[in-house]
Amino acid sequence: MNMESNKKLLGKRIKEIRKSFGYTQEKFSELVGIETSSLSGIESGRFFPSLHVLDKMSTELNIPLVEFFRFVDIPEPENMPDEISQLVSSLSKENQKIIFKIIKSGFTVLE
C-alpha cells in the first residue's frame, strides 16, 4: 500500500466520522481550528493531517485516536514490528506521545 492510498483511506475515514457526528466541513474545521480548505484537502486525500490536528479532532469528537485508523482493507506487512519501530523512531517526541496514545486507546478498545 503506498502513501497516496494511505492518505485517501485516512481522509475517507475522517469524512465518514465527521458526517456521522452531523458536522459540516465548515463547522468541524472551526472546532478543530483549521481552515475549511485544509479539512477538504485532508478528506480528499490530497495531504495528511498532522498528528496535532488528529489529536484535536479526536478531542473535539470525544473519540479515541485509533478510530481514525480503523480501516478494513489494509494488509499487514510480514515485518510489522520492525516497520512500526522504524516509523515511530523517526517521529518527534511529541508525535511519539500521540502515537502512544493511539496504541493505548486501541488496545483499551479491543481488549
C-alpha positions as a Markdown table, in Angstrom:
| # | Residue | x | y | z |
|---|---|---|---|---|
| 1 | Met | 0.0 | 0.0 | 0.0 |
| 2 | Asn | 1.5 | 3.3 | -1.0 |
| 3 | Met | 1.4 | 6.7 | 0.7 |
| 4 | Glu | -1.2 | 8.1 | -1.7 |
| 5 | Ser | -3.7 | 5.3 | -0.9 |
| 6 | Asn | -3.0 | 5.8 | 2.8 |
| 7 | Lys | -3.9 | 9.5 | 2.5 |
| 8 | Lys | -7.1 | 8.6 | 0.7 |
| 9 | Leu | -8.0 | 5.9 | 3.3 |
| 10 | Leu | -7.4 | 8.3 | 6.2 |
| 11 | Gly | -9.2 | 11.2 | 4.5 |
| 12 | Lys | -12.2 | 9.0 | 3.7 |
| 13 | Arg | -12.3 | 7.7 | 7.3 |
| 14 | Ile | -12.2 | 11.3 | 8.8 |
| 15 | Lys | -15.0 | 12.3 | 6.4 |
| 16 | Glu | -17.1 | 9.3 | 7.5 |
| 17 | Ile | -16.6 | 10.1 | 11.2 |
| 18 | Arg | -17.3 | 13.8 | 10.7 |
| 19 | Lys | -20.5 | 13.1 | 8.8 |
| 20 | Ser | -21.6 | 10.6 | 11.4 |
| 21 | Phe | -21.5 | 13.4 | 14.0 |
| 22 | Gly | -23.5 | 15.6 | 11.7 |
| 23 | Tyr | -20.8 | 18.3 | 11.2 |
| 24 | Thr | -20.3 | 20.2 | 8.0 |
| 25 | Gln | -16.7 | 20.8 | 6.9 |
| 26 | Glu | -17.1 | 24.4 | 7.9 |
| 27 | Lys | -18.3 | 23.6 | 11.5 |
| 28 | Phe | -15.8 | 20.8 | 12.1 |
| 29 | Ser | -12.8 | 22.8 | 10.8 |
| 30 | Glu | -13.9 | 25.7 | 13.1 |
| 31 | Leu | -14.0 | 23.3 | 16.1 |
| 32 | Val | -10.6 | 21.9 | 15.2 |
| 33 | Gly | -9.0 | 25.3 | 14.4 |
| 34 | Ile | -8.0 | 24.7 | 10.8 |
| 35 | Glu | -9.2 | 26.2 | 7.5 |
| 36 | Thr | -12.1 | 24.6 | 5.7 |
| 37 | Ser | -9.8 | 24.2 | 2.7 |
| 38 | Ser | -7.3 | 22.3 | 4.9 |
| 39 | Leu | -10.0 | 19.9 | 6.0 |
| 40 | Ser | -11.2 | 19.5 | 2.5 |
| 41 | Gly | -7.6 | 18.6 | 1.4 |
| 42 | Ile | -7.4 | 16.1 | 4.2 |
| 43 | Glu | -10.7 | 14.4 | 3.4 |
| 44 | Ser | -10.0 | 14.2 | -0.3 |
| 45 | Gly | -6.6 | 12.6 | 0.4 |
| 46 | Arg | -4.5 | 15.4 | -1.0 |
| 47 | Phe | -2.5 | 15.5 | 2.2 |
| 48 | Phe | -2.1 | 14.0 | 5.6 |
| 49 | Pro | -3.3 | 15.8 | 8.7 |
| 50 | Ser | -0.6 | 16.5 | 11.3 |
| 51 | Leu | -0.8 | 14.3 | 14.4 |
| 52 | His | -1.7 | 17.5 | 16.3 |
| 53 | Val | -4.7 | 18.0 | 14.1 |
| 54 | Leu | -5.8 | 14.4 | 14.5 |
| 55 | Asp | -5.4 | 14.7 | 18.3 |
| 56 | Lys | -7.6 | 17.9 | 18.2 |
| 57 | Met | -10.2 | 16.1 | 16.1 |
| 58 | Ser | -10.4 | 13.2 | 18.5 |
| 59 | Thr | -10.7 | 15.5 | 21.4 |
| 60 | Glu | -13.5 | 17.6 | 19.8 |
| 61 | Leu | -15.4 | 14.4 | 18.9 |
| 62 | Asn | -14.6 | 12.7 | 22.2 |
| 63 | Ile | -13.4 | 9.6 | 20.4 |
| 64 | Pro | -10.1 | 7.7 | 20.7 |
| 65 | Leu | -7.5 | 8.5 | 18.1 |
| 66 | Val | -7.5 | 4.9 | 16.9 |
| 67 | Glu | -11.0 | 5.4 | 15.4 |
| 68 | Phe | -9.4 | 7.3 | 12.6 |
| 69 | Phe | -7.3 | 4.3 | 11.7 |
| 70 | Arg | -10.0 | 1.6 | 11.7 |
| 71 | Phe | -9.5 | 0.5 | 8.1 |
| 72 | Val | -10.8 | -2.7 | 6.8 |
| 73 | Asp | -8.6 | -3.3 | 3.7 |
| 74 | Ile | -5.0 | -2.7 | 4.8 |
| 75 | Pro | -2.8 | -5.7 | 4.6 |
| 76 | Glu | -0.3 | -6.4 | 7.4 |
| 77 | Pro | 3.3 | -6.5 | 6.4 |
| 78 | Glu | 5.4 | -9.6 | 7.3 |
| 79 | Asn | 7.9 | -7.5 | 9.3 |
| 80 | Met | 5.3 | -5.4 | 11.1 |
| 81 | Pro | 7.2 | -4.9 | 14.4 |
| 82 | Asp | 10.3 | -3.7 | 12.6 |
| 83 | Glu | 8.2 | -1.4 | 10.3 |
| 84 | Ile | 6.3 | 0.1 | 13.3 |
| 85 | Ser | 9.6 | 0.6 | 15.2 |
| 86 | Gln | 11.2 | 2.4 | 12.3 |
| 87 | Leu | 8.1 | 4.6 | 11.7 |
| 88 | Val | 7.8 | 5.6 | 15.4 |
| 89 | Ser | 11.6 | 6.2 | 15.9 |
| 90 | Ser | 11.6 | 8.7 | 13.0 |
| 91 | Leu | 9.0 | 10.9 | 14.7 |
| 92 | Ser | 9.5 | 13.8 | 17.1 |
| 93 | Lys | 9.0 | 13.1 | 20.8 |
| 94 | Glu | 5.6 | 15.0 | 20.7 |
| 95 | Asn | 4.4 | 12.8 | 17.8 |
| 96 | Gln | 5.7 | 9.7 | 19.6 |
| 97 | Lys | 3.5 | 10.6 | 22.5 |
| 98 | Ile | 0.5 | 10.9 | 20.2 |
| 99 | Ile | 1.2 | 7.5 | 18.6 |
| 100 | Phe | 1.5 | 6.1 | 22.1 |
| 101 | Lys | -2.0 | 7.4 | 22.9 |
| 102 | Ile | -3.3 | 5.9 | 19.7 |
| 103 | Ile | -1.8 | 2.5 | 20.6 |
| 104 | Lys | -3.0 | 2.6 | 24.2 |
| 105 | Ser | -6.5 | 3.6 | 23.2 |
| 106 | Gly | -6.6 | 0.9 | 20.6 |
| 107 | Phe | -5.8 | -1.8 | 23.0 |
| 108 | Thr | -8.2 | -0.4 | 25.6 |
| 109 | Val | -11.0 | -0.6 | 23.0 |
| 110 | Leu | -10.0 | -4.0 | 21.6 |
| 111 | Glu | -9.4 | -5.8 | 24.9 |
